[in-house]
Amino acid sequence: MPSSSPYPSNWKEISLELKKKANWTCQKCGRKCIEPGQKVPQDWTVSKRMAYTLQTHHWDRDPSNSSEDNLICVCTGCHLDLHRGYRGRLSNVSEGQLSLFP
């Protein structure tokens, strides 16, 4: 049965190679993130571990477009900020109207 995923079949490899190239560092804020197999302090919560997780973001928000110039490695916080920015620009908030996502 063919995959219904919008990501290419080798997405994990593409993403991993980009993260290695970025030296496991957020390309937006410079935060050094956790590498696979890296031990973290036992007192770190799940939330803290997530904050130090590197993710791969598609600039055009199209997961099938995995060309390197369309991708950036960012920490979870920066990834959320990027998507908040999209929400703000793409919403139908009129001038003078309050927005939930300033």
C-alpha positions in Angstrom: 0.0 0.0 0.0 1.5 3.4 -1.0 2.2 5.9 1.7 -0.2 8.8 2.1 2.4 10.9 3.8 3.1 14.3 2.1 6.8 13.9 3.1 9.2 12.1 0.8 10.1 8.5 1.6 13.6 9.5 2.7 12.4 12.5 4.9 14.1 11.1 8.1 17.5 11.0 6.3 17.1 14.4 4.7 16.1 15.9 8.1 19.0 14.1 10.0 21.6 15.3 7.4 20.4 18.9 7.8 20.6 18.7 11.6 24.1 17.3 11.4 25.1 20.1 9.0 23.7 22.7 11.4 25.7 21.0 14.2 22.5 20.4 16.1 22.1 24.1 16.6 19.0 26.2 16.0 19.6 28.3 12.9 17.3 31.0 14.2 18.4 31.6 17.9 21.6 29.6 18.1 20.4 27.2 20.9 22.5 24.0 21.0 20.0 21.2 20.9 20.1 17.5 22.0 21.7 15.1 19.6 20.4 11.5 19.2 21.7 9.3 22.0 23.0 12.3 24.0 22.3 12.0 27.7 20.4 14.8 29.4 20.3 15.6 33.1 17.8 13.4 35.0 16.0 16.4 36.4 15.0 17.6 32.9 11.3 17.5 32.4 9.7 16.4 29.1 9.0 20.1 28.4 12.6 21.0 28.9 13.8 18.2 26.6 11.3 19.3 24.0 12.6 22.9 24.2 16.0 21.5 23.2 14.8 19.3 20.4 15.9 20.4 16.9 13.2 20.3 14.2 13.2 20.8 10.4 10.9 23.6 9.1 9.7 24.0 5.5 9.7 27.7 4.6 6.8 27.3 2.1 5.0 24.9 4.5 4.9 22.2 1.8 6.3 19.0 3.2 6.7 17.5 -0.2 9.2 20.3 -1.1 12.3 19.1 0.6 14.9 21.1 -1.3 17.6 22.3 1.0 16.9 26.0 0.3 13.3 25.4 1.5 14.4 23.9 4.9 15.8 25.3 8.1 16.7 23.6 11.4 15.1 25.3 14.4 14.5 24.5 18.1 10.9 23.8 19.2 10.3 27.4 20.4 11.5 29.0 17.2 9.5 26.5 15.2 6.4 27.6 17.0 7.3 31.3 16.5 7.6 30.7 12.8 4.2 29.1 12.6 2.6 31.8 14.8 4.0 34.3 12.2 2.3 32.4 9.4 -1.0 32.4 11.3 -0.7 36.2 11.8 0.0 36.9 8.1 -2.5 34.5 6.7 -5.4 35.3 9.0 -8.3 37.6 8.1 -7.6 40.1 10.9 -8.6 43.5 9.7 -6.6 46.7 10.5 -7.4 47.8 14.0 -8.9 44.5 14.9 -7.3 42.7 17.9 -5.5 39.5 17.2 -4.8 36.5 19.5 -1.3 36.2 17.9 0.4 39.6 17.9 
